Amino acid sequence: MGLVIPFEEATGSGDLAKLVSLVHGDMGKVNETIMARTDSRVAMIPEVANHLIESGGKRLRPMMTLATAGLCGYPGQGHVKLAASVEFMHTATLLHDDVVDDSDMRRGKLAARMLWGNEASVLVGDFLLGQAFRMMVEVGSIPCLDVLSTAATVIAEGEVMQLAAAKDTTTTEDDYIAVIRAKTAALFAAACEVGPIIAGRPKAEIAACRAYGTNLGIAFQLIDDALDYGGSSQKLGKNTGDDFREGKITLPVVLSFRRGPESERAFWRKCLEDGRIDDGDLERAIGHVRKHRAIEDTIERARHYGAMARDALGLFPSSEWKDALLDVVEFCIERAH
């Protein structure tokens, strides 16, 4: 069973238009690879994977691999399998996350777990991870395998860190940044790092691309956090308020909790620590984060990390690839508007 991936619809336009244009040919090959590697004699595997892969998403992480390889002048084809590996790692993480979080929706559709159950979602995620590592081995770059396998470990650590921090209103801003640095930024960093590695570039350029990816990933997640309390489901790719309903401590909550009086802190503890959410509590939570400018300050933090991502690329000479990567930073942050 093959997959039909609506690439043009998924990638969109706007600030990503230059990037989409530059990687268009290679993304076609990535999508062909995804189609081939998701095929299985076990019918449920392509069904579950197809449900999530076809549901949209901008394919941002694999495009980062293709773009940094282009930035570094890579002439081969290994970056295609690496990019597909990155997308499979991301998709597997989403399947697993929805089970851990008891999420009902993903990218505006029912989560796979709601249609096939938790067990199938976890196992298909494991299948995709296995396929990702097979492709990494086929590329034959031990340094790339090291970077991506390390990222898989760090992502899992980040998920456990988030699980431990869930419902804990004593979480600090530093604690939270550490969680998203592992949970989200690690894959962005790895996706960007393997491009210059496979191109055989010097350590300084590899480190620069990794720094770009890390800071972009943190900025991306902070904007997601802001959108959960002040955005739309379409921009977020899931229901707004999901973080609140799931008891997740994100930066808008951390800031609002610290800045509010004891009566508001008691509200956060009731909802997030005790899990007692009544009708109207989401609206009340949004009111608190807005009153204390927690959304605006979360976006401002994202701008800070975005600036560091842009600065990391200063090492590279001007090019279409560099311009496209700089546009990605603006795209990720401007989603909040």
C-alpha positions, -999 to 999 in steps of 0.1 A, spaced: 0 0 0 15 33 -10 10 68 4 -1 98 -14 15 128 3 0 162 -5 34 179 -5 23 213 -19 -5 216 5 16 204 34 44 229 29 24 260 23 39 293 13 46 327 27 80 328 45 87 292 36 82 298 -2 119 302 -9 128 270 11 100 250 -5 112 260 -40 148 251 -33 141 217 -18 112 208 -41 130 183 -62 147 166 -32 115 166 -12 99 147 -40 125 120 -35 120 121 3 83 115 -2 90 86 -25 113 72 1 86 76 28 61 59 5 84 29 0 95 26 36 60 28 51 48 -1 30 43 -34 48 26 -67 45 9 -59 78 -20 -38 66 -24 -18 98 12 -3 96 6 17 64 -29 26 75 -18 41 108 13 58 94 -7 71 63 -33 86 86 -7 109 103 17 115 73 -11 125 50 -27 148 76 -5 177 68 24 193 86 51 213 69 78 187 67 100 213 83 125 190 99 134 170 68 135 203 48 161 215 73 183 185 65 180 191 28 186 228 32 217 226 53 231 200 29 225 225 1 240 253 22 272 232 25 273 223 -12 266 185 -8 265 169 -43 252 134 -34 220 117 -25 225 105 10 207 136 24 175 122 10 175 91 32 187 112 62 158 136 57 133 107 55 148 93 86 143 126 104 106 127 93 101 91 105 116 100 139 93 130 141 62 110 131 71 82 156 74 108 183 40 123 175 24 88 176 40 81 210 32 116 224 -5 113 216 -6 80 236 13 95 266 -9 127 265 -42 110 259 -46 134 229 -78 132 208 -67 154 179 -36 158 158 -33 182 129 -71 188 129 -79 151 126 -86 124 151 -54 111 166 -43 76 154 -49 63 189 -85 72 187 -90 51 155 -66 22 160 -59 22 198 -29 30 219 -11 -3 212 -12 1 174 0 38 177 30 28 198 40 -2 177 37 17 144 58 44 159 84 17 168 82 4 132 89 39 118 119 43 142 132 10 130 129 21 94 146 54 102 177 36 116 178 12 87 181 42 63 207 58 84 228 27 82 223 25 44 237 60 41 269 47 56 279 77 76 288 68 112 289 104 124 254 110 110 242 78 126 257 89 159 240 123 157 206 110 149 207 81 173 219 104 201 190 127 193 165 98 196 179 92 231 177 128 241 142 132 228 131 102 249 148 118 279 130 150 273 96 133 271 104 116 305 115 150 319 82 165 307 63 137 323 80 142 356 74 180 354 37 176 344 13 191 370 43 205 389 37 242 394 71 246 410 87 242 376 111 271 368 117 287 335 152 271 334 136 237 341 112 242 313 138 253 287 158 222 296 127 201 288 121 216 254 158 217 245 156 179 248 121 172 237 118 195 206 151 212 199 172 180 198 156 168 165 158 202 149 195 203 159 202 168 145 183 175 113 205 205 107 237 190 118 237 159 95 236 182 64 271 196 69 284 163 82 275 144 51 289 173 30 323 168 48 324 204 61 347 215 89 337 214 126 329 251 128 302 248 101 288 217 117 286 234 150 270 265 134 243 244 118 236 226 150 234 259 169 209 272 143 188 241 147 188 241 185 178 277 188 152 274 160 137 244 178 134 262 211 118 292 194 94 269 175 82 252 207 78 285 226 56 298 199 35 266 202 32 272 239 20 307 233 -5 295 206 -20 270 230 -33 299 251 -37 326 225 -39 310 190 -61 290 167 -64 252 162 -54 257 126 -21 273 134 -14 249 163 -23 217 145 -42 205 176 -69 218 198 -61 250 216 -61 245 254 -48 209 251 -17 217 272 -40 231 299 -63 202 298 -34 177 299 -19 194 329 13 205 311 34 232 326 45 254 297 62 288 298 30 309 298 19 290 329 53 293 346 54 331 340 17 336 350 21 314 381 51 334 393 35 368 386 1 362 400 -13 365 436 -19 334 458 -55 332 447 -44 326 411 -17 302 421 -44 282 439 -63 282 407 -34 268 387 -27 241 414 -64 231 413 -64 227 376 -30 214 368 -18 196 399 -52 182 410 -67 179 376 -100 195 386 -109 216 356 -144 230 356 -164 247 329 -149 281 321 -115 273 336 -97 274 303 -111 309 296 -100 319 331 -65 305 325 -62 324 293 -73 355 312 -46 351 337 -18 346 312 -30 376 292 -32 398 323 4 390 332 16 394 296 28 358 297 19 352 261 38 383 249 68 374 270 69 338 258 69 352 222 97 376 232 117 347 245 111 329 212 124 360 194 156 359 215 163 323 205 153 331 169 180 358 169 206 333 181 195 310 153 201 337 127 234 347 142 246 311 140 244 313 102 266 343 101 296 320 95 282 312 60 285 334 29 254 349 13 234 324 -8 198 314 -16 201 286 9 212 309 37 183 333 29 158 305 29 171 293 63 168 328 77 132 330 64 124 298 84 132 316 116 108 344 108 81 319 97 84 300 130 80 331 151 54 349 130 30 320 134 20 337 166 4 366 147 
